Amino acid sequence: GFLAVPFPQAAGPQLPRSDLRVERRGDLMILSLAKGADRLHVIEGATSERSAPREVMLAAPLAAAPIFWGAELFAPTTVGRVDRIDPLTGVARGLPFVPPLMGGRSAEWLAPVRVANDGVVLAEASGAVRRLVVRKEPSVDRLEVAAQTTLEKPIVSQLASTGESVFLVTSDQRIRALAARDLSPLGS
């Protein structure tokens, strides 16, 4: 069958731009619209032709496409926090990452990327870049900042990662390369 996803507005003669993202882990496939989606479409047994998607509602709409991080999804939300969620239920696991508020505005998240040593790099369009890790604690796991930097120019691209390095483009049209371990500039 076909997956039917309603558009947030009526379509004219051209279809609106859609950022459909696919994340796979084993025979589990997650389909999501990158920005504003309040649900995921989950296909279990994705290697079978007979697998049908089911909707999983989220506690908060997505601000950027989620990515698998271990068995969980790393999901930036429009309410400013970043959750680790169970892809089968949509329920948050552990404590989220909540950045400090800056001037009353919430973060405009870009899509995160996985990096070496069990980290994820997450950036804001304003130029704030953070490497997050999961801190295991006896009572509850939480996301914490392992490294951060603030670029002097806004970021105008999505992030790319080799695992050891992170690449992005700033508003001055320069490609920036950062070391994933501490987010220091590469080649300087």
N, C-alpha and C positions, 0 to 999 in steps of 0.2 A: 504494500500500500504506500501511499504518499503521506508525508508529514505536512499537515496544514498548519501554518503559523499565521495568526491574524496580524495584519499591519496596523500600526497605531493610528493611521489616517487613511482615508479613502484613496485608492490608487487612481492616478490619471492615466493618460495614454502610455506613460512609461512607468515601469515598476519603481518604487522607491528603493534607494540604495539599502542593501541589507548586509550586515556583517555577521553572517552565519558562521559559527566556529564549531569545529569538531575536535573533541579530545577523546583519545582511546587509551584504555588500560586493559590488556588481556582481551576478554570478550565483552567488555563493557564499553559502550560508546555514549558520550554526552554531546548533545547538540544544544547550542545556545545562541541567542542573539547577543552580540558583545555588549551593547549598552542599553540599559533600560529594561532588560528582560526580568520579569518577576518569577520566571519558572525555567526549569531545564527540561529537555526531552531526553529521556534515558532509554537506551536500548540494551537490555541484558541478552547475552547470547548473540552478540552482534555478528558472529561468524555464520549464523543461520539465516537463510532466506526468509524464514517465517517469523522472525523477531519483529515485534511491533513496538514503536516508541510509546512510553507513558510519561505523563507530565509529573514533575516534582516541583512543588511550589517552594519559593525561597522566602525567608523572613524579610529580606530587603532586596530591591532591584539591583541588578549588576551595573557597575560603573564602567567595567571593562571585562573582557572575556576571561573566564576562569581557566585555570590550568590544573592538571593533576599534580599533586605533590604527595608522593607516596600513595596511600589508598584514599586520600582526601582531595577535595578540590580547594584550591586557594582562590578566593573570590573577593575582589574589591567591590564595595557596594556604594550606592548613591548617597547613603546616609553617612559616609565618611569612614566607616570602619572596614577592616579587612577580616574576613572570616575564613576558617578552615571548615568546610562542610562535608557531611556524608553525602556522596553523590546519589545514593539510593533513596534517601529520605529528605534531603535538603536541610537537615538539622545541623546547627553549628556545633563544632567540637572544640573544647578548650576555650580559652579567653581570646578575644580578637585583638588585632592591633588597631589602635586608635591614635592617629597623629595629633600633635598639638594643634589647636585652632589658631589660624593666623588671620587676624583682622576680621573675624566673623565669617570667613568664607570656608566652604568645605573643599576637600581635595578634588582635583580633576585628575583621576587616575588614568594611567596608560596601562596597556596589557602587561602583566608580569611575565618574567622569564625565569626558568630554573637555572641555577648555577651550581658549580662544584661544591662539595662538602655539605650537601643537604640544605642549601640556601635558595632563596628566591629573591630576585631584585625587582623592586617595585618603584615606579617613578610617578611624580606629579608633573603635569604639563608646565607648571611654574618653574621647574628645574630642580626640585628636591628629589634625590635618589637615595633609596635605602635598601640595604641587604637585610632580609629578615630570616630568622631561624626559629625553630620551636624550642623553647626552654621547658624541659621535663621537670615537673615538680610533683611532690607526693600527692597533693590534693587535686591539682588541675594543670594541664599543660597550657602554655601561653606563647603567643607570638612576641618576639622582641627584636629590637634593632641591634644587629651585630656590627654594622658599619653604615655611615651616611655621609653624603656630601650635598652641597647645593651649588648648582652651576650658575654662572653669571647671566646666562641667557635662557629663555624658555625652551622647552623641548618640543619639536614639531614633527617627530616621527615616533613610531613604535620602537620598542627596544628589540635588540637582537643579541643572542648569547652564543658563545662557543663553549660555555661551561666555565672557562677560566677568565674570560673577558666579556664585557658588555659594550655594545655599540649603540649610538643614537645620533640624531641630528638636531642641532640647536637652531634657533631662529636666525642666526647669522650664516646659516647654510654650511656650517662646519660639522664634519663627522667627528664625534668624540668617542674615544676608546677608554674604558675604565677597567681596572683590575677587579675581578669579581670578589676577591677576598676582602679588600678594604676600600674599594671604590676610588682609589687614587688614579690619576691620569696615567695612561700608558704612553711611553715614548717622550716623556718630558724630562 
